[in-house]
Amino acid sequence: MPKQRFPEAEKRMFHRVFVCMKCGAKIKGDLIKVRAGKVKCRKCKSKQLRIIHKEHKA
């Protein structure tokens, strides 16, 4: 049975959070800038980012 999350926590953990597809680092940024390629990873300098998943796939 999954735990219920508060809307404040949901926003803090998942809103504007992206994950680097090469190194797995989490980066906060605007969706428009990420899609335009203006945001890059701090660790590996890659521009390949994806939205963080809200649920784990089992």
C-alpha positions as semicolon CSV with decimal commas, in nm:
position;residue;x (nm);y (nm);z (nm)
1;M;0,000;0,000;0,000
2;P;0,169;0,325;-0,109
3;K;0,204;0,610;0,134
4;Q;0,004;0,922;0,066
5;R;0,218;1,226;-0,011
6;F;0,139;1,583;0,080
7;P;0,104;1,826;-0,212
8;E;0,383;2,044;-0,069
9;A;0,623;1,750;-0,057
10;E;0,517;1,635;-0,404
11;K;0,596;1,979;-0,546
12;R;0,929;2,001;-0,365
13;M;1,048;1,658;-0,478
14;F;0,921;1,645;-0,836
15;H;0,839;1,993;-0,969
16;R;1,107;2,122;-1,210
17;V;1,344;1,831;-1,123
18;F;1,531;1,659;-1,405
19;V;1,778;1,370;-1,412
20;C;2,088;1,348;-1,631
21;M;2,067;1,044;-1,856
22;K;2,444;0,991;-1,852
23;C;2,546;1,027;-1,486
24;G;2,213;1,029;-1,297
25;A;2,257;1,368;-1,127
26;K;1,945;1,563;-1,029
27;I;1,910;1,918;-1,162
28;K;1,636;2,175;-1,103
29;G;1,541;2,388;-1,402
30;D;1,261;2,519;-1,619
31;L;1,105;2,280;-1,869
32;I;1,129;2,535;-2,150
33;K;1,503;2,586;-2,096
34;V;1,570;2,212;-2,069
35;R;1,386;2,143;-2,395
36;A;1,576;2,426;-2,565
37;G;1,907;2,272;-2,455
38;K;2,011;2,569;-2,239
39;V;2,043;2,365;-1,918
40;K;2,328;2,117;-1,877
41;C;2,447;1,877;-1,609
42;R;2,688;2,018;-1,353
43;K;2,882;1,692;-1,326
44;C;2,927;1,571;-1,684
45;K;2,819;1,877;-1,890
46;S;2,562;1,671;-2,082
47;K;2,242;1,830;-2,215
48;Q;2,048;1,500;-2,217
49;L;1,800;1,540;-1,931
50;R;1,473;1,366;-1,852
51;I;1,193;1,436;-1,603
52;I;1,230;1,250;-1,275
53;H;0,994;0,949;-1,236
54;K;0,734;0,984;-0,962
55;E;0,705;0,609;-0,901
56;H;0,959;0,330;-0,911
57;K;0,905;0,067;-1,175
58;A;0,910;-0,283;-1,031
